[in-house]
Amino acid sequence: MFPTLAARKALNLFLKPKKHQRPAAEEVWYGSARKRKLNNGLAINEWGLEGNPKVLLTHGWEGRGSQMGAFADPLVAEGYHVIALDGPAHGESPGEETNAGIYSRALVLTQQELGAVKVIIGHSFGGGCSVLATNLGMKVEKLITISSPSDYTKVVQNFLNFVPLSPWSERAFRRILTLKAQVRLEDINISQLGSHLDIPILVIHDKMDKEVPYKNALNLHEAWPQSELLTTESLGHRRILKDQTVIARVVQFIQR
C-alpha cells in the first residue's frame, strides 16, 4: 500500500553504514598518523613527508582509513607520502549515509585539494569507488584493488534479494537510489569502467573471501587489459590488508 515508504526504509538499511569501534590492532597506526580535515570535511590520516609522491588509501564499507594502516610504514620507507581517507559517513568524517556516487565524487574532490596522486589503493567498496572516481576525472598513475566487487548492480540486486520488496517498492528503491547517487545503476559496472583505464592495475583477492566472492577478481582481471592478478588463500576479506606478502607485492608493484 505504501511502496515509496517501504523503499525508503530499505534504503536506510542499504545506505547507512555502521561506525564500528577501532580495534586495538589499528591504534598503533592511528596513533602514529598526522590527522586533519579536508575542505570537503573528510578526515585523513597521513604518514611520510609532504612533497613526496602520494599514495591514497580508500577503505571499504563500514571501514576506516586506519584499517589500511599496515601499508603506511613500508611505503613511507620507500619515499611515499601515504594518506588514508575516512570516506563519507565513515570513521571521523561527517554524514549518516553514503553510496558509490557520493564516495567517488568525494575522491575526485580529495585529489583536487591534495594535488597529484601517484597511486590509489582501494579495499572492497573503496576499490570499486576508486575505479568510478577515475571515470569521473580523478588522475592516478597506478591503481590497486583489494577484495573489490566487479559490478555494483549485482550488489544492489543481492540486497534486494535479501530484503524482498514488492515490484512497486523495488522500482521506487532504484529510482531514489539513482537520485541520491547521481549516477545510473547500469553505469556502475566496475569491470566495464576499468576496461577503459590506460594505467597498470593490480587486482588482489582471496579465494576464501566470503563477503566479496573471488569470482569478482576474475571478472576484473579478465576485463582490464593492463591488470595483474594476485590470488591469496585463507586470508579472507580483511586479514588480507595486514598480510606482509601482500604488502610487499603492493610496494613492488608501485615501485616497478
Sequence and secondary structure as in RCSB ss.txt:
>XXXX:A:sequence
MFPTLAARKALNLFLKPKKHQRPAAEEVWYGSARKRKLNNGLAINEWGLEGNPKVLLTHGWEGRGSQMGAFADPL
VAEGYHVIALDGPAHGESPGEETNAGIYSRALVLTQQELGAVKVIIGHSFGGGCSVLATNLGMKVEKLITISSPS
DYTKVVQNFLNFVPLSPWSERAFRRILTLKAQVRLEDINISQLGSHLDIPILVIHDKMDKEVPYKNALNLHEAWP
QSELLTTESLGHRRILKDQTVIARVVQFIQR
>XXXX:A:secstr
  HHHHHHHHHHHHH        HHHHHHHHHSEEEE TTS EEEEES TTS EEEEE  TT  GGGGGGGHHHH
HHTT EEEEE  TTSTTS  S   HHHHHHHHHHHHHHH   SEEEEETHHHHHHHHHHHTT   SEEEEES  S
 HHHHHHHHHHHS   HHHHHHHHHHHHHHHTS GGG  HHHHHTT  S EEEEEETT SSS THHHHHHHHH T
TEEEEEESS TTTGGGT HHHHHHHHHHHH 
